[in-house]
């Protein structure tokens, strides 16, 4: 009995791998000549010799069109979204701070206009006089 053709074995192994890989994201099952050669156990030069590299390229395009994002791509997107959200929060807080500073400036300007020293606005309040007990003032009914 003659020896089986290498090309037949090669095509069978590559077809099986490609069929499984097209449905998966490119991170899990990469479709390039080197990755397919490693997975099938054949040399990449053998794949190119029999023209399998063209089939692999077509399968890679089909895999890319399937639109399944790779897990790392999804993770990268979520990080990008988190950074974008953080930047929006920072911008909102910056706007709030600037608005508060503007209100303080208006208050100081109005105080000066009314003849009050604006420095007096920022002095701490004096503590109430607690030297005299006010306990006797309370009269229950």
C-alpha positions in Angstrom: 0.0 0.0 0.0 1.4 3.4 -0.9 2.3 6.0 1.6 -0.5 8.6 2.2 0.0 12.0 0.6 1.4 14.7 2.9 -0.9 17.2 1.1 -4.0 15.2 2.0 -3.1 15.0 5.6 -2.1 18.7 5.6 -5.3 19.8 4.0 -7.4 17.7 6.4 -5.6 19.1 9.5 -5.7 22.7 8.3 -9.3 22.5 7.3 -10.2 21.2 10.8 -8.3 23.9 12.5 -9.7 26.7 10.3 -13.3 25.5 10.8 -12.8 25.7 14.6 -10.8 29.0 14.5 -13.2 31.0 12.3 -15.8 31.0 15.1 -13.4 32.1 17.8 -11.8 35.5 18.4 -8.4 36.0 16.9 -6.7 36.1 20.4 -7.9 32.6 21.1 -7.3 31.0 17.7 -5.0 33.1 15.5 -5.2 32.6 11.8 -1.8 33.1 10.3 0.6 30.7 8.7 2.9 30.5 11.7 0.1 29.9 14.2 -1.6 27.3 12.0 1.8 25.5 11.4 2.3 25.3 15.2 -1.2 24.0 15.8 -1.2 21.4 13.0 2.4 20.3 13.4 3.4 20.9 9.8 6.2 23.3 8.7 5.1 26.7 7.5 7.1 26.2 4.3 5.0 23.1 3.6 1.8 25.2 4.1 3.1 27.7 1.5 4.2 25.0 -0.8 0.7 23.6 -1.2 -0.9 27.0 -1.3 -2.6 26.7 2.0 -1.5 30.2 3.0 -4.1 31.6 0.7 -6.9 29.7 2.4 -5.5 30.8 5.8 -5.6 34.4 4.7 -9.2 34.1 3.5 -10.2 32.4 6.8 -8.4 35.2 8.7 -10.5 37.8 6.8 -13.7 35.8 7.6 -12.7 35.7 11.2 -12.1 39.5 11.3 -15.5 40.1 9.7 -17.3 37.9 12.2 -16.9 40.9 14.5 -16.2 39.0 17.8 -13.9 41.3 19.7 -11.0 39.5 21.4 -11.2 39.4 25.2 -8.2 41.7 25.4 -9.8 44.1 23.0 -12.9 44.2 25.2 -10.7 44.7 28.2 -8.9 47.5 26.4 -12.2 49.2 25.5 -13.4 49.0 29.1 -10.1 50.6 30.3 -10.5 53.3 27.7 -14.1 53.9 28.8 -13.0 54.1 32.4 -10.4 56.6 31.6 -12.8 58.6 29.5 -15.4 58.6 32.4 -12.7 59.7 34.9 -11.6 62.5 32.6 -15.3 63.7 32.4 -15.6 63.6 36.2 -12.4 65.6 36.6 -13.7 68.1 34.1 -17.1 68.4 35.9 -15.3 68.8 39.3 -13.0 71.5 37.8 -16.1 73.4 36.5 -17.8 73.2 39.9 -14.6 74.5 41.6 -14.3 77.4 39.2 -18.0 78.2 39.7 -17.5 78.3 43.5 -14.4 80.5 43.1 -16.5 82.8 41.0 -19.3 83.0 43.6 -16.7 83.7 46.3 -15.3 86.6 44.2 -18.8 88.0 43.8 -19.4 87.8 47.5 -16.2 89.6 48.3 -16.9 92.2 45.7 -20.4 92.8 47.2 -19.0 92.9 50.7 -16.5 95.6 49.6 -19.3 97.5 47.8 -21.3 97.5 51.0 -18.4 98.8 53.0 -17.4 95.5 54.7 -13.8 94.6 54.7 -13.6 91.3 52.6 -10.9 90.0 55.0 -13.5 90.0 57.8 -15.5 87.5 55.8 -12.9 84.8 56.3 -12.2 85.2 60.0 -13.5 82.2 62.1 -16.6 82.8 64.1 -16.0 83.6 67.8 -17.1 80.9 70.2 -20.2 81.7 72.2 -19.8 83.0 75.7 -20.1 80.0 78.0 -19.0 81.7 81.3 -22.6 82.0 82.5 -24.9 79.0 82.9 -28.2 79.2 81.1 -29.6 76.1 82.8 -32.0 78.1 84.9 -33.7 79.7 82.0 -35.4 76.5 80.9 -38.9 76.3 82.4 -40.8 73.1 81.8 -44.6 73.3 81.6 
